[in-house]
Amino acid sequence: IPQLSTFDKNYLSMYLYAKEHPDTTSWIIKPHPFLKKEAISYGLFRSSKEFDDYLKMWDELPNAKVVLGGDYFDYFKTSDCMIQDSGSFLAEYLYVNKPMLFLTRESQRFNELGMQIMKVIYHAPGDCMEKIIHFIEHTVRNDTLKPARERLFKRHFDYVRENHGMLAYEAVHSLITNKIYGE
């Protein structure tokens, strides 16, 4: 079911893996804002309380934390990798140039830029814990796609370089000022 992406295929096995590896992994769980509603609607959880109890199980692990809002910039900076199954952070995570595992399903579609990003990140079927575990235990330390991500980033996302060292708001301000005052 697209609304759950791959969550229904791996939500318990990912939890069990995290629980069994408290000394070698740490986890930030940031569920999509619609996940709770969709997981209940789909019948994966019988109630809001049951879904909340699932998140509480994660939060009670010594190596996990559930985050339900706010920004994610510090999590990106301090992470070693990301595992996700939604297009939400495909481009954003490129800014930290760390390995990402994208959990796939048949119904996923991407535009041209999304397809280019998919070439420079790792993927595994969302129901294949063997490949997810391989990513965690081996690929993160041996990130062979890093140079390709750097090239893609420079080509499509390095706006600071494109704007001669200016941040986005500085470039916008400069553009508007030049249009208004002709400087």
URTARA-V46932 format. One line per field, one symbol per residue. ss: DSSP state (@ for helix, = for strand, . for the rest). phi: phi as a letter, one per 20 degrees, with the letter a starting at -180 (. if undefined). psi: psi as a letter, one per 30 degrees, with the letter a starting at -180 (. if undefined). A space follows every 50 residues. Layout:
BEGIN
ss->???
phi->???
psi->???
END
This chain:
BEGIN
ss->.@@@..@@@@@@@@@@@@@@......===.....@@@@@@@@.....@@@ @@@@@@@@@@...===......@@@@@@..====..@@@..@@@@@..== ====.......@@@@@@@...====...@@@@@@@@@@@......@@@@@ @@@@@@..@@@@.....@@@@@@@@@@@@@@..
phi->.gfeldgfecfefffffffecfedcccddcfggegggfffgfnfcebfff ffffffgffeffdbbecdqmecgffffefeacdbccfgdgfffffdldfc ddeebfefccfffgfffffdcebbgfddfgfffggfecfgecefegffff fffffcceffffelnefgffffgfffgfffdme
psi->keffcgeffgeeeeeeeeefhffflkkkjikkffeeeeeeefgekfleee eeeeeeeeffkfglkkkhaalgeeeeeflflkklglfegeeeffffhlkk kkkllegkklaeeeeeeffglllkkfgieeeeeeeefeeefiiffeeeee eeeeeffifeeeghfkleeeeeeeeeeeeefg.
END
